[in-house]
Amino acid sequence: MKKVSVILADGFEEIEALTAVDLLRRAQIYVDTVSITEEYTVHGAHGINVQTEDLFEEVNFVESDMIVLPGGMPGTLNLDAHSGVRRVVKDFFEEGKYIGAICAGPTVLANLGLLKGKRITCHPTVEQDIQGAVITKVPVTVDNNVITGRGAGAAVDFALKLIEVLAGSDKAKEIGEMIAYEKI
């Protein structure tokens, strides 16, 4: 069974994180929500608190097939400031394991110098912070092992793409139909 670790920091964007968790679980993909704080409860950017399964230090990321970095402020800044998150992102990138990042989340990769020459998408407010990448300005972009989403409005597209990458297009289509998703 595939395993995804969704890494949460105080100030994360709830729609981006929870849509990914929900749809991945509907697709029968094991999802571990991981707090980078010293508490299991992580506080979202809009006052929604989430109880995680694990603290960062408790997770053996070698067992994960993918990590997901939601955006949100100051959540993204908190992810970027966490040395363990930066180490895991770098390890996943170098090993060719999947990294999903949405909204401002791609800035964590950019700050590590990992997006040079990559096709990505991100929230318009952080485009100037990502040097050397080709910014597509579409809802979701995949470049090898990096899957990026534009923002909260693209949360369903992003989550369905994560499913497609891990479980195939038929499974992604099935989940899209299950939730009556129709692209406008």
C-alpha positions as CSV (number, residue, x, y, z in Angstrom):
1,M,0.0,0.0,0.0
2,K,1.3,3.5,-0.9
3,K,1.9,5.9,2.0
4,V,1.8,9.7,1.9
5,S,3.0,12.0,4.7
6,V,1.1,15.3,4.8
7,I,3.3,17.7,6.8
8,L,1.5,20.3,8.8
9,A,2.8,23.5,10.4
10,D,0.9,26.1,12.4
11,G,-0.7,28.4,9.8
12,F,-1.3,25.8,7.1
13,E,-4.0,26.3,4.5
14,E,-6.8,24.0,5.6
15,I,-8.4,23.4,2.2
16,E,-5.2,22.4,0.6
17,A,-4.1,20.0,3.4
18,L,-7.5,18.4,4.2
19,T,-8.6,18.0,0.6
20,A,-5.5,16.0,-0.1
21,V,-5.9,13.9,3.0
22,D,-9.6,13.2,2.4
23,L,-9.3,12.3,-1.3
24,L,-6.1,10.2,-0.9
25,R,-7.9,8.2,1.9
26,R,-10.9,7.7,-0.3
27,A,-8.5,6.2,-2.9
28,Q,-7.3,3.7,-0.2
29,I,-3.9,5.4,0.0
30,Y,-2.5,5.4,3.5
31,V,-2.1,9.0,4.7
32,D,-0.2,10.0,7.8
33,T,-0.7,13.6,9.0
34,V,2.5,14.9,10.6
35,S,2.9,17.8,13.0
36,I,6.2,19.8,12.9
37,T,5.2,21.4,16.3
38,E,5.7,19.7,19.6
39,E,1.9,19.1,19.8
40,Y,-0.3,16.7,17.9
41,T,-2.8,19.5,17.3
42,V,-1.8,21.9,14.5
43,H,-3.6,25.3,14.1
44,G,-4.7,26.1,10.6
45,A,-4.5,29.6,9.0
46,H,-8.3,30.1,9.4
47,G,-8.9,28.8,12.9
48,I,-9.4,25.1,12.1
49,N,-7.3,22.9,14.4
50,V,-6.3,19.4,13.1
51,Q,-5.3,16.5,15.3
52,T,-2.4,14.7,13.6
53,E,-1.4,11.1,13.9
54,D,2.3,11.7,14.4
55,L,4.9,14.3,15.4
56,F,7.7,14.9,12.9
57,E,10.3,13.1,15.1
58,E,8.1,10.0,15.3
59,V,8.0,9.4,11.5
60,N,10.3,7.2,9.5
61,F,10.0,9.0,6.2
62,V,11.8,6.2,4.4
63,E,8.5,4.4,4.6
64,S,6.6,7.1,2.7
65,D,6.2,7.2,-1.1
66,M,5.3,10.9,-1.1
67,I,5.3,13.9,1.1
68,V,2.8,16.8,0.7
69,L,3.5,20.4,1.7
70,P,0.3,22.5,2.0
71,G,0.6,26.2,1.6
72,G,-0.9,28.9,3.8
73,M,0.7,31.6,5.8
74,P,2.5,31.5,8.1
75,G,2.4,27.7,7.6
76,T,4.7,27.7,4.6
77,L,7.3,29.9,6.4
78,N,7.1,27.5,9.4
79,L,7.7,24.5,7.1
80,D,10.7,26.3,5.5
81,A,12.2,27.2,8.8
82,H,12.1,23.6,10.1
83,S,15.5,21.9,9.4
84,G,13.9,18.4,9.5
85,V,11.4,19.3,6.8
86,R,14.1,20.8,4.7
87,R,16.2,17.6,5.1
88,V,13.3,15.3,4.2
89,V,12.4,17.4,1.1
90,K,16.0,17.4,-0.1
91,D,16.2,13.6,0.5
92,F,12.9,12.9,-1.4
93,F,14.0,15.1,-4.3
94,E,17.4,13.4,-4.6
95,E,15.9,9.9,-4.3
96,G,13.3,10.7,-7.0
97,K,10.4,10.1,-4.5
98,Y,7.3,12.2,-5.0
99,I,6.9,15.7,-3.5
100,G,3.5,17.4,-3.6
101,A,3.5,21.1,-2.9
102,I,0.6,23.6,-3.3
103,C,0.1,27.3,-3.1
104,A,3.2,28.8,-1.3
105,G,4.5,25.3,-0.6
106,P,6.8,25.2,-3.6
107,T,8.9,28.0,-2.1
108,V,10.3,25.4,0.4
109,L,11.7,23.5,-2.6
110,A,12.8,26.8,-4.3
111,N,14.7,27.9,-1.2
112,L,16.7,24.6,-1.4
113,G,17.5,25.3,-5.0
114,L,15.5,22.3,-6.2
115,L,13.2,24.0,-8.8
116,K,15.8,25.4,-11.2
117,G,14.6,24.4,-14.7
118,K,11.5,22.7,-13.3
119,R,8.0,23.3,-14.6
120,I,5.9,24.3,-11.6
121,T,2.8,26.2,-10.5
122,C,2.3,28.1,-7.3
123,H,0.2,30.9,-5.8
124,P,0.6,34.2,-7.8
125,T,1.9,36.0,-4.7
126,V,5.0,33.8,-4.4
127,E,5.9,33.5,-8.1
128,Q,8.6,36.2,-7.7
129,D,10.1,34.1,-4.8
130,I,10.8,31.1,-7.1
131,Q,13.8,31.8,-9.2
132,G,14.9,29.6,-12.1
133,A,11.6,27.6,-12.5
134,V,9.2,27.8,-15.4
135,I,5.9,28.8,-13.9
136,T,2.9,27.4,-15.7
137,K,0.1,29.4,-14.0
138,V,-2.2,26.3,-14.4
139,P,-4.0,24.5,-11.6
140,V,-1.6,21.5,-11.4
141,T,1.8,20.8,-12.9
142,V,3.9,17.6,-12.8
143,D,7.6,17.6,-13.5
144,N,9.1,14.2,-12.8
145,N,8.7,13.6,-9.1
146,V,7.5,17.2,-8.2
147,I,3.7,17.8,-8.3
148,T,2.7,21.4,-7.7
149,G,-0.7,23.1,-7.2
150,R,-1.7,26.7,-7.8
151,G,-3.6,27.4,-4.5
152,A,-6.7,26.6,-2.5
153,G,-8.9,26.9,-5.6
154,A,-7.0,24.0,-7.2
155,A,-7.1,21.7,-4.1
156,V,-9.3,19.1,-5.7
157,D,-7.3,19.1,-9.0
158,F,-4.1,18.8,-6.9
159,A,-5.4,15.9,-4.8
160,L,-6.7,14.0,-7.8
161,K,-3.3,14.4,-9.5
162,L,-1.6,13.0,-6.4
163,I,-4.0,10.0,-6.6
164,E,-3.3,9.6,-10.4
165,V,0.5,9.6,-9.8
166,L,0.2,7.0,-7.0
167,A,-2.7,4.8,-8.1
168,G,-3.4,5.6,-11.7
169,S,-5.8,7.6,-13.8
170,D,-8.7,5.2,-13.4
171,K,-8.5,5.6,-9.6
172,A,-8.3,9.4,-9.9
173,K,-11.3,9.3,-12.2
174,E,-13.2,7.1,-9.8
175,I,-12.6,9.4,-6.9
176,G,-13.5,12.5,-9.0
177,E,-16.8,10.8,-9.9
178,M,-17.4,9.7,-6.3
179,I,-17.3,13.4,-5.2
180,A,-19.3,14.6,-8.2
181,Y,-16.3,16.7,-9.3
182,E,-16.8,18.6,-12.5
183,K,-14.3,21.1,-13.8
184,I,-15.9,24.4,-14.5
